[in-house]
Amino acid sequence: MPITLYRIQSFERAVQIFEQKALYLAHPSSWDDPYETRLRHEASGLLFAQCWCRSGVSDAMWRIYSPDRLGVRIRTTDVKLRAAINQSIREDGVKIRLKAVEYLKEIDINNKLEDLADDLQAEFSLARAADALLWKRRAFEHENETRLIAFHQNLTTNPKDGIRIRINPHDLIEDILIDPRAPEPYVKAYQLYFEHVLKFDGRVSKSRLYQQKPPIEIAA
């Protein structure tokens, strides 16, 4: 069965996916968690990743990734994500992995990283080195993350911040959800832009996470 994946980001970033017809994968050094770059090697600059969440409804994720209350959530599946990037990676020589992140105790991650370092010292493999990006501390469990990792063993120069992988956004994205805290004028403007400017034919709606329900009253 396909696994549904979600990604919350700014409106501007979502628009870029449609305009550039590409997904941006960042270098882990741009993230806050120091464990993302704890394993270092000569090819560290050739690993890039993008984070997707398997939880469709999460107050924490809205607050973390939409701090201005104006973000959007795009939805797809692991099957569609693989299909969307397959043509691009065949042409460009990029290899990818799409896998759920493991959340572990800090001591267990340390042990895994040390074992991995020993393996890479004996025989280096960029694909094996990518394993380090699939272990996170339990403090991050709320992310319920599936990570898209890309690496290119034939690159002669290290891209500084990230890479773009070409995709067709209309094949990839199933629907778009707007931050439940967004003011209505923004909701209407976003809907118009996605539907009429970007020609997105999927559903664009506001999250009902904070929608008020009728009160339940107790008679005196």
Buried (B, 14 or more C-beta within 10 A) or exposed (E): EEBBBBBBBBBEBBBBBBEEBBBBBBBBBEEEEEBBBBBEBEBBBBBBBBBBBBEBEBEEBBEEBBEEBBBBBBBBBBEBBBBBBEEBBEEBEBBBBBBBBEBBEEEBBBEBBEEBBEBBEEEEEBEEBBBBBBBBBEEEEBBBBBBBBBBBEEBEEEBEEBBBBBBBBBEBBBEBBBBBBBEEEBBEEBBEBBBEEBEBEBEBEBBEEEEEEEEEEEEE
